[in-house]
Amino acid sequence: MMENLYLVARIADTRVALRSRAIHSVVTVGTPVEVPGAPPHVAGLFALRSRVFTLIDPHVVIGLSDVPVAPGQRVIVVEVAEHGYALIADEIEDVCFIEAPETRIAGKLLPGWARVADAMIEYRGASLLVVDPSNFIMLPASGSGPIKCAVEV
């Protein structure tokens, strides 16, 4: 049953579904610390419960302009390759069971969305992209792996 549990959110102006098994939590972030020389999609670092997380701007990953991070911004906390990351979310809509099956993506997506989307799913009469958070972190152009956190606590 848990395989049907999704977090529905708006990321980079698009409604998406994230499989719950990939999500640790949704939190608000204060002002992140900038990381000089970081890739453009790294919006900074922030601390949460004695851990440091790398803040990722999905807008940049899919080819849009970066967005400023406002104090109180909600982020989706995930772990990829034993490092903590947080994805900036425009809006968190719901955590819900979706009984519809995931289907292959019909139609052509913009290149950025094609890199991060795994499937589509129907929810309340709308088609949502199913995205894997690790696809926002492990970018083809970035080399061989995920971005490593600059500070270990």
C-alpha positions in Angstrom: 0.0 0.0 0.0 2.9 2.4 0.8 4.0 2.2 -2.9 0.8 4.2 -3.7 1.7 7.0 -1.3 2.9 10.3 -2.9 3.8 13.8 -2.0 2.0 16.1 -4.5 3.8 19.4 -4.9 4.4 22.3 -7.3 8.0 22.5 -8.3 9.2 25.0 -10.9 5.6 25.9 -11.7 4.6 22.3 -12.5 2.5 19.9 -10.4 4.5 16.8 -9.7 4.2 13.6 -7.6 7.1 12.3 -5.6 7.1 8.7 -4.3 6.9 8.9 -0.5 9.7 6.4 -0.1 12.1 9.0 -1.4 11.0 11.8 1.0 12.3 12.2 4.5 10.3 15.3 5.5 9.0 18.7 4.4 10.4 21.6 6.5 10.8 25.4 6.3 14.3 26.8 5.8 15.8 30.0 7.2 18.3 31.9 5.2 20.7 29.5 3.5 24.5 30.1 3.4 25.9 30.7 -0.1 28.5 28.3 -1.4 31.1 30.1 -3.5 32.0 28.2 -6.7 29.0 25.8 -6.4 27.1 24.7 -9.5 24.2 27.1 -10.4 21.5 24.8 -9.1 23.0 24.7 -5.6 21.1 27.5 -3.7 23.2 27.2 -0.6 23.5 25.2 2.6 21.4 25.1 5.7 21.4 23.3 9.0 18.5 21.2 10.4 18.6 19.0 13.5 22.4 19.1 13.7 22.9 18.2 10.0 23.9 20.3 7.0 21.8 20.0 3.9 22.5 21.2 0.4 19.7 23.3 -1.0 18.8 22.5 -4.6 16.9 24.8 -6.9 14.9 22.6 -9.3 14.1 25.7 -11.5 17.7 25.8 -12.6 17.9 22.0 -13.1 15.1 22.1 -15.6 16.4 25.2 -17.4 14.6 28.1 -15.8 16.0 31.1 -13.9 17.0 30.6 -10.3 14.5 31.7 -7.6 15.5 33.6 -4.4 15.0 31.6 -1.2 12.8 33.4 1.3 13.0 32.7 5.0 10.2 30.2 5.7 10.4 28.7 2.3 9.2 25.1 2.3 11.6 22.4 1.1 11.5 18.7 0.5 14.2 16.9 2.4 15.7 13.8 0.7 18.9 11.7 1.0 20.9 10.7 -2.0 24.1 8.7 -1.8 24.2 9.2 2.0 24.1 13.0 1.7 21.2 15.3 2.8 19.6 17.5 0.2 16.5 19.7 0.1 14.5 20.7 -3.0 12.9 24.1 -3.1 9.1 23.7 -3.6 6.8 26.4 -4.8 4.0 24.7 -2.9 3.3 21.5 -1.0 -0.3 20.4 -1.9 -0.9 17.0 -0.3 0.4 13.7 0.9 -2.0 11.1 -0.5 -2.6 7.6 -1.8 -3.0 7.5 -5.5 -4.5 4.3 -6.8 -4.0 5.0 -10.5 -1.0 3.2 -12.0 2.1 5.1 -13.1 2.2 5.2 -16.9 4.9 6.1 -19.4 5.2 9.7 -20.3 3.0 10.5 -23.3 4.1 13.4 -25.4 7.3 15.4 -25.5 8.6 17.2 -22.4 11.0 20.1 -22.3 14.6 18.7 -22.0 14.9 19.6 -18.3 11.7 17.9 -17.3 12.6 14.9 -19.5 15.8 14.4 -17.4 14.0 14.3 -14.1 10.6 12.8 -14.8 10.1 9.0 -14.6 6.5 8.6 -15.4 3.0 10.2 -15.3 0.1 9.5 -12.9 -3.5 10.6 -12.9 -4.7 12.4 -9.8 -8.0 14.2 -9.4 -8.5 14.5 -13.1 -5.1 15.9 -13.8 -1.9 14.3 -15.1 1.1 14.8 -12.8 4.8 14.1 -13.6 6.3 11.5 -11.3 9.8 12.8 -10.4 12.6 11.1 -8.6 14.4 13.6 -6.3 17.8 12.1 -7.1 17.4 13.2 -10.7 17.6 16.8 -9.5 20.9 16.1 -7.8 22.7 13.7 -10.0 23.0 15.8 -13.2 24.6 14.4 -16.4 26.6 17.6 -16.8 27.9 17.5 -13.3 30.1 14.5 -13.8 30.0 11.2 -12.2 27.9 11.6 -9.1 25.9 13.7 -6.7 27.0 17.0 -5.4 28.9 16.5 -2.1 28.0 18.6 0.9 30.7 21.1 1.5 30.4 20.8 5.3 30.1 17.6 7.3 28.7 17.9 10.8 
